[in-house]
Each structure stands twice: as structure tokens, then as C-alpha cells.
Amino acid sequence: MSDVTAHAQAYTLLKTAILKGEFRPGDALREEQLAAAYGVSRTPIRQAMRQLVSEGLIEIGENKRSHVIDIDAATLEQMFDVQAMIESYSAGLAAERMTDERLAEIKAIQSALEADYFGGTAHDDSVYFEHNTRFHTAIHRCNGNPRLYDIVENLVEVPVAMFIKFGRSTNSDVSIDYHRKIIEALELRDARLTSLLMQTHIETVRQEYRQLLRQAQAPQGDA
């Protein structure tokens, strides 16, 4: 197995395990144990973990040990503050630079998302998140600013980090409706509307995760 293949395999296996709850928020991740479990050396495990750190799914503590991210209220607000600001700005730039070819690609991603979400894999969160990441990434790839794209690329994974914490997604039907509206704004090449819709989309998701966090923190009888 090549190093590239081993890295891809380790990344996919580890990310899937985290999303499926096999590792819970705060759980330690040890290279040697993961390497043995996945049948690869420690090097691709280390590479996969670095990639998941950049995506915000794994954290490295002060003791240099890695663990699955565990979101508290302050972290949730910080993550969404950055995402709402950067993604909305990037989406506005993308609207100004949108081409018919790129727009067709974004529409195809959204069509695949809806086909899977409402079809045979309906309400499979891992499938939804995969398409959702592709949708947001495809938009930001059009912003014309490679440095900005490098920053925003990892922000699209913020909802995945929240899913790890709560074990459930927010109302994807609402998000899908926002995706459709964003596509309409992109089609108009309306930067201001696209930016506003992206920000509102992200703020709606933030509100839902705030509610999930309040429920998780409430005493058993008050939830």
C-alpha cells in the first residue's frame, strides 16, 4: 500500500469512526492503537490526525496528546462568529466572480445532496455532511482569493464538529432551503444578497446548536 493510499484510508476510517460516535468528545486518540486497528503504520495515522486537526474535529492539548474535539458554549460561539463573518464575505466575492460552469457544478452538488437526503439514504447525517461540505467548498472556490479560500476551507466543517458533540444534526430541511436561495442569488450574481443569505444560513444553524447545547446542559428533569 502506498503512503498516499494509507493516508487516505486512515483519514477515512478515523473520520468515519468519529462521526459514528465510536470515539466520543474528549476521547484520547493514540497513534499506536489506531495504527494497529487500521492496519497501517503510525505515519499515515499522524497525517490523518493532522488533517482532522485542521478540519476542527481533533484537538491537541497542552500535553501534546490528541483527542476528539469537545465543544463548550464559548467555543461554539467563537467558531460560529468566525464562520459567519468569513463565509459570508467569501460567498459575496464568489457571486461577483461566478461563471456559468461553476454555477452548474454547484447546482449538481445540491441536486446530489437532495437526491441522497430525500432518497435512499434519507437523513443519513454522514452523507448530508459530505455533500454539504462540497456545496460550501464549491462556492468558496470561486471567490478569486486563494489565501481566503485556504482559511474558509476548514470553516465549512464547523457543523461536523457540532454533530460530534451532540450526536445529531440540525434541521437539514431548513439548510437545504437556504442552499436553494443561495444558488438563486449566485445566479443573479448578487454579491450582497448572497453574502446576507450565507450569513443568515450560518446563524440559523448556530441558533439550533445553541438550543441543543442548552438541552444537553439542562438537569435531567428539565431537558
Buried (B, 14 or more C-beta within 10 A) or exposed (E): EEEEEBBBBBBEBBBEBBBEEEBEBEEEBEBEEBBEEBEBBBBBBBBBBBBBBEBBBBBEEEEEEBBBBBBEEEBBBEBBEBBBEBBBBBBBBBBEEBEEEBBEBBBEBBEBBBEBBEEEEEEEBBBBBBBBBBBBBBBBBBBEBEEBBEBBBBBBBBBBBBBBBBBEBBEBEEBBEBBEBBBEBBBEBBBEBBBBBBBBBBBBBBEBBBEBBEEEEEEEEEE
